[in-house]
Amino acid sequence: MCTTPENMFHRRKVSASMNSADRDSISEIADLPEKFRQYIELPHGVGLLISDLPSLLHLQSPDLTTEHKMWEVVGSVFRQRQRFHEALTIYSKLYDHLLAAQEAAGTWCMKGTPLVWMSDCYAAMGCTAISQRYLMLTLVEYAIAGHGEVSPTDTGVYFRIVFRGWLSDADLKRYASEIYRLYERPPEAALYPEWVLQQLDREWITQVPTPQEAGVFAPNLRYIRHMIGSLGDPFGKTLESLADYLMSCMPGCRTMKRKQSPSTDYDLMNSISVPSLAVISSASARIGQVQPTLQLWRNSAGCWIPSNPVSEYCSQEGELAEQERIATPHSNSSRFFRIEEPSSW
């Protein structure tokens, strides 16, 4: 059974007293089982660790267990050695274990720890836009745990967002309150922080992607499988959300659903703020990869979906100047892609 926000803090006190000895016993690498310490030193050790580190499935309050602490310690070893890609592999698998545990229990689990460490890894690699996204996912978790409030002193997310200037104190409090309202409406959907983040506005996107982020595309595959399993609604909203999520995972991509222009209704629009042509090339390829998914629903559901999702590309430098542009609050340094309805269906 997973921890729920309603009894999270009570369980933390009880579980902490029950597990404190075990957790303290593996507070650093020297306290890990010998097998895991040997794996860490092997060139292919991450693969072995992913296979052999304990599962968190069916554990009560999995974020407070010895098994969770093992994953934390192993990830911190790679992070301290600046082997950030390997640390990300460990933290990503820990996050997936927590998602699997809450799916099995049918209740929300606290998943902030791996998300915040993943944010730190991306920041250390120079991927500031992705780092900010993972901090927002972390904020979702702590806002749910705190019933709409995020402590500046008891959480790691506050100082990372506010001190860096990525959000103001007022904006953080506004988002935290909105996050908890979203959780209260359909809590089963809020099992995935990615879903909650999709429901918020896009004003939190303040970081322009760096060249290092051009080749990085890191969606949550379990969340994607969850959405694919929910396909089949007659209006295609689930598929729109899936396409929206895939595009939003591209660094610098600001997605918008259900927008109108004077002449056209748009199911999905996005603008991409990039300083580098390398990022544009990577984003163009990935938007193209969404097209078969959109076309699949068009063929199966019999409703229109753009057959050419990258129908227009505009830039301030004049490649296709004077064409229609989609105005956004952050359009001063943006390049734009537009999804439009085909001329015939």
C-alpha positions as CSV (number, residue, x, y, z in Angstrom):
1,M,0.0,0.0,0.0
2,C,1.3,3.4,-1.0
3,T,1.4,6.6,1.1
4,T,-1.5,9.0,0.5
5,P,-1.3,12.8,1.3
6,E,-4.0,12.4,4.0
7,N,-1.9,10.1,6.1
8,M,1.6,10.8,4.7
9,F,3.0,12.7,7.6
10,H,1.7,10.3,10.3
11,R,3.1,7.3,8.4
12,R,6.4,9.1,8.0
13,K,6.8,9.3,11.7
14,V,5.8,5.7,12.3
15,S,7.8,4.3,9.3
16,A,10.8,6.4,10.1
17,S,11.0,5.0,13.6
18,M,10.5,1.4,12.2
19,N,13.1,1.8,9.5
20,S,15.5,4.3,10.9
21,A,18.0,1.7,12.0
22,D,18.0,0.0,8.6
23,R,18.1,3.2,6.7
24,D,21.0,4.5,8.8
25,S,22.9,1.3,8.2
26,I,23.0,2.0,4.4
27,S,23.6,5.8,4.6
28,E,26.7,5.5,2.3
29,I,28.4,3.3,-0.2
30,A,30.4,1.3,2.4
31,D,27.1,0.2,4.0
32,L,25.7,-1.3,0.8
33,P,25.7,-5.1,0.3
34,E,29.0,-6.3,-1.1
35,K,27.5,-7.3,-4.4
36,F,26.3,-3.8,-5.1
37,R,29.6,-2.2,-4.2
38,Q,31.3,-4.5,-6.7
39,Y,28.8,-3.7,-9.4
40,I,29.4,0.0,-9.0
41,E,33.1,-0.5,-9.9
42,L,32.3,-2.5,-13.1
43,P,32.1,-0.8,-16.5
44,H,28.7,-2.5,-17.0
45,G,27.7,-2.1,-13.4
46,V,24.6,0.1,-14.0
47,G,22.9,-2.7,-16.0
48,L,23.6,-5.2,-13.2
49,L,22.3,-2.8,-10.5
50,I,19.1,-2.1,-12.4
51,S,18.4,-5.8,-12.5
52,D,19.4,-6.7,-9.0
53,L,18.5,-3.7,-6.8
54,P,15.3,-4.5,-4.9
55,S,11.8,-3.8,-6.2
56,L,9.5,-1.5,-4.3
57,L,6.3,-3.2,-5.5
58,H,3.8,-4.0,-2.7
59,L,5.8,-2.2,0.0
60,Q,4.0,0.1,2.5
61,S,5.2,3.7,2.1
62,P,7.9,2.7,-0.4
63,D,9.7,6.1,-0.2
64,L,10.5,5.4,3.4
65,T,11.9,1.9,3.1
66,T,15.4,0.4,3.1
67,E,15.0,-0.7,-0.5
68,H,14.3,2.9,-1.5
69,K,17.4,4.1,0.4
70,M,19.6,1.6,-1.5
71,W,18.5,3.1,-4.8
72,E,19.2,6.6,-3.4
73,V,22.7,5.7,-2.2
74,V,23.7,4.0,-5.5
75,G,22.4,7.0,-7.5
76,S,24.3,9.4,-5.3
77,V,27.6,7.5,-5.8
78,F,27.4,8.0,-9.5
79,R,26.2,11.6,-9.1
80,Q,29.1,12.4,-6.8
81,R,31.5,10.9,-9.3
82,Q,30.0,13.1,-12.0
83,R,28.8,10.1,-13.9
84,F,25.5,11.8,-14.5
85,H,24.1,9.6,-17.3
86,E,24.5,6.5,-15.1
87,A,23.0,8.4,-12.1
88,L,20.0,9.3,-14.3
89,T,19.6,5.6,-15.2
90,I,19.4,4.7,-11.5
91,Y,17.0,7.5,-10.6
92,S,14.8,6.9,-13.6
93,K,14.4,3.3,-12.7
94,L,13.7,4.2,-9.0
95,Y,11.0,6.6,-10.3
96,D,9.5,3.8,-12.4
97,H,9.5,1.5,-9.4
98,L,7.5,4.1,-7.4
99,L,5.0,4.5,-10.3
100,A,4.6,0.7,-10.5
101,A,4.1,0.6,-6.7
102,Q,1.3,3.1,-6.8
103,E,-0.3,1.5,-9.8
104,A,-0.4,-1.8,-7.9
105,A,-1.8,-0.1,-4.7
106,G,-4.2,2.2,-6.6
107,T,-3.1,5.1,-4.4
108,W,-0.7,8.0,-4.6
109,C,3.0,7.6,-3.6
110,M,5.5,10.3,-2.9
111,K,8.0,10.4,-5.8
112,G,9.8,13.6,-5.2
113,T,13.2,12.2,-4.3
114,P,14.2,10.7,-7.7
115,L,12.6,13.6,-9.6
116,V,14.6,16.2,-7.8
117,W,17.9,14.3,-8.2
118,M,17.2,13.8,-11.9
119,S,16.7,17.6,-12.1
120,D,20.1,18.1,-10.4
121,C,21.8,15.7,-12.9
122,Y,20.4,17.5,-15.9
123,A,21.4,20.8,-14.4
124,A,25.0,19.5,-14.0
125,M,25.0,18.4,-17.6
126,G,24.0,21.9,-18.8
127,C,20.4,20.9,-19.6
128,T,18.7,23.8,-17.8
129,A,15.3,23.5,-19.6
130,I,14.9,19.8,-18.8
131,S,16.2,20.4,-15.3
132,Q,13.4,23.0,-14.8
133,R,10.8,20.6,-16.1
134,Y,11.9,17.9,-13.6
135,L,11.8,20.5,-10.8
136,M,8.2,21.3,-11.7
137,L,7.4,17.6,-11.6
138,T,9.0,17.6,-8.1
139,L,6.9,20.6,-7.2
140,V,3.8,18.6,-8.1
141,E,4.7,15.9,-5.7
142,Y,5.5,18.2,-2.8
143,A,2.4,20.3,-3.4
144,I,0.2,17.2,-3.2
145,A,2.0,16.0,-0.1
146,G,1.6,19.4,1.6
147,H,-2.1,19.8,0.7
148,G,-1.3,22.8,-1.6
149,E,1.6,24.2,0.4
150,V,5.4,23.8,-0.1
151,S,7.7,24.4,2.9
152,P,10.7,26.6,2.1
153,T,12.7,24.8,4.8
154,D,11.6,21.2,4.7
155,T,11.7,20.5,1.0
156,G,14.4,20.6,-1.6
157,V,12.3,22.0,-4.3
158,Y,11.7,25.5,-3.0
159,F,15.2,26.8,-2.9
160,R,16.1,25.2,-6.2
161,I,13.3,27.0,-8.0
162,V,13.1,30.3,-6.2
163,F,16.8,30.9,-5.5
164,R,17.6,30.3,-9.2
165,G,14.9,32.8,-10.2
166,W,13.0,30.2,-12.1
167,L,9.8,31.0,-10.2
168,S,8.9,33.7,-7.8
169,D,7.6,32.9,-4.3
170,A,4.2,34.0,-5.3
171,D,4.2,31.9,-8.5
172,L,5.3,28.8,-6.6
173,K,2.5,29.2,-4.1
174,R,0.0,29.8,-6.9
175,Y,1.1,26.6,-8.7
176,A,1.2,24.6,-5.5
177,S,-2.4,25.6,-4.7
178,E,-3.6,24.8,-8.3
179,I,-1.8,21.5,-8.2
180,Y,-3.6,20.3,-5.1
181,R,-6.9,21.5,-6.5
182,L,-6.2,19.3,-9.6
183,Y,-5.3,16.4,-7.3
184,E,-8.6,16.7,-5.4
185,R,-10.8,16.6,-8.6
186,P,-9.6,13.3,-10.1
187,P,-6.9,11.9,-7.8
188,E,-6.5,8.8,-9.9
189,A,-5.2,10.9,-12.8
190,A,-2.8,12.8,-10.5
191,L,-0.9,9.5,-9.8
192,Y,1.3,10.8,-12.7
193,P,2.8,14.2,-12.0
194,E,3.2,14.6,-15.8
195,W,-0.6,14.7,-16.1
196,V,-0.9,17.4,-13.5
197,L,1.9,19.5,-15.2
198,Q,0.0,19.3,-18.5
199,Q,-3.1,20.9,-16.9
200,L,-1.1,24.0,-15.7
201,D,-0.4,27.1,-17.7
202,R,3.0,27.3,-19.5
203,E,4.2,30.5,-17.8
204,W,6.7,28.4,-15.7
205,I,8.7,27.7,-18.8
206,T,11.4,30.4,-18.4
207,Q,14.5,28.5,-19.5
208,V,15.7,28.5,-23.1
209,P,17.2,25.2,-24.1
210,T,20.9,24.9,-24.4
211,P,22.8,23.2,-27.3
212,Q,23.5,20.3,-24.9
213,E,19.8,19.6,-24.9
214,A,19.4,19.2,-28.7
215,G,19.7,15.4,-28.6
216,V,17.8,14.8,-25.3
217,F,14.3,13.5,-25.3
218,A,13.3,11.8,-22.1
219,P,9.5,11.1,-21.8
220,N,8.0,8.9,-19.1
221,L,7.3,5.6,-20.9
222,R,5.0,4.3,-18.2
223,Y,2.9,7.4,-18.5
224,I,2.8,7.0,-22.3
225,R,1.7,3.4,-21.9
226,H,-1.0,4.6,-19.5
227,M,-2.3,7.1,-22.0
228,I,-2.2,4.5,-24.9
229,G,-4.2,2.2,-22.7
230,S,-6.9,4.9,-22.3
231,L,-7.2,5.6,-26.1
232,G,-10.6,5.1,-27.6
233,D,-12.7,8.1,-26.5
234,P,-14.9,9.3,-29.3
235,F,-13.5,12.8,-29.4
236,G,-9.8,12.0,-29.5
237,K,-8.9,14.0,-26.4
238,T,-6.7,11.3,-25.0
239,L,-4.7,11.2,-28.2
240,E,-4.5,15.0,-28.1
241,S,-3.1,14.8,-24.6
242,L,-0.6,12.2,-25.7
243,A,0.6,14.3,-28.6
244,D,0.7,17.3,-26.3
245,Y,2.9,15.4,-23.8
246,L,5.3,14.1,-26.4
247,M,5.9,17.5,-27.8
248,S,6.2,19.1,-24.4
249,C,9.1,16.8,-23.6
250,M,11.1,18.5,-26.3
251,P,13.3,21.2,-24.6
252,G,11.9,24.7,-25.2
253,C,8.6,23.5,-26.6
254,R,5.6,25.4,-25.3
255,T,2.4,23.5,-26.2
256,M,-1.2,24.8,-26.4
257,K,-4.3,22.8,-26.9
258,R,-7.7,23.8,-28.2
259,K,-6.8,27.3,-29.6
260,Q,-8.6,29.4,-32.2
261,S,-7.5,31.8,-34.8
262,P,-9.9,34.1,-36.8
263,S,-10.2,31.3,-39.4
264,T,-9.2,28.0,-37.8
265,D,-9.6,25.8,-34.7
266,Y,-6.4,24.2,-33.6
267,D,-6.3,21.0,-31.6
268,L,-2.7,21.4,-30.8
269,M,-0.2,24.2,-31.3
270,N,3.3,24.8,-30.1
271,S,6.0,27.4,-30.2
272,I,9.7,26.5,-29.7
273,S,12.1,28.9,-28.1
274,V,15.6,28.0,-29.2
275,P,19.0,29.7,-29.5
276,S,20.5,27.0,-31.7
277,L,19.8,25.6,-35.1
278,A,20.8,22.2,-33.7
279,V,17.9,22.3,-31.3
280,I,15.6,23.3,-34.2
281,S,16.7,20.4,-36.3
282,S,16.2,18.0,-33.4
283,A,12.8,19.4,-32.6
284,S,11.7,19.2,-36.2
285,A,12.6,15.6,-36.4
286,R,10.7,14.8,-33.2
287,I,7.6,16.7,-34.2
288,G,7.7,14.6,-37.4
289,Q,7.8,11.4,-35.2
290,V,4.5,12.4,-33.6
291,Q,2.8,12.3,-37.0
292,P,2.3,8.5,-37.3
293,T,0.6,8.6,-33.8
294,L,-1.8,11.3,-34.9
295,Q,-2.4,9.6,-38.2
296,L,-3.2,6.3,-36.4
297,W,-6.0,7.8,-34.6
298,R,-7.3,9.5,-37.7
299,N,-7.5,6.2,-39.4
300,S,-9.0,4.3,-36.5
301,A,-11.5,6.8,-35.2
302,G,-12.6,8.5,-38.4
303,C,-12.1,12.0,-37.2
304,W,-9.6,14.5,-38.6
305,I,-6.1,14.8,-37.4
306,P,-3.5,16.9,-39.3
307,S,-1.8,14.7,-41.8
308,N,1.2,17.1,-41.9
309,P,1.8,18.3,-38.3
310,V,4.8,20.5,-39.3
311,S,2.9,22.6,-41.8
312,E,4.6,25.9,-41.2
313,Y,8.0,27.1,-39.9
314,C,8.6,30.7,-39.2
315,S,11.6,32.5,-37.7
316,Q,12.5,36.1,-36.9
317,E,15.6,35.8,-39.1
318,G,13.4,35.7,-42.2
319,E,13.5,32.1,-43.5
320,L,9.8,32.3,-44.1
321,A,9.1,35.8,-43.0
322,E,5.8,37.6,-43.5
323,Q,3.8,34.3,-43.1
324,E,1.2,34.0,-40.4
325,R,2.7,33.7,-36.9
326,I,1.2,32.3,-33.8
327,A,1.5,35.0,-31.0
328,T,2.6,33.8,-27.6
329,P,3.6,35.7,-24.4
330,H,7.2,34.6,-25.0
331,S,7.4,35.2,-28.8
332,N,10.4,37.6,-28.8
333,S,12.9,34.8,-29.3
334,S,10.7,32.0,-30.6
335,R,10.5,29.9,-33.7
336,F,7.0,28.5,-34.4
337,F,5.5,25.4,-35.7
338,R,1.8,25.3,-36.5
339,I,-0.6,22.3,-36.7
340,E,-3.4,23.1,-39.2
341,E,-6.4,21.3,-40.6
342,P,-5.8,19.7,-44.0
343,S,-7.6,21.3,-47.0
344,S,-9.8,18.2,-47.4
345,W,-10.7,15.3,-45.2
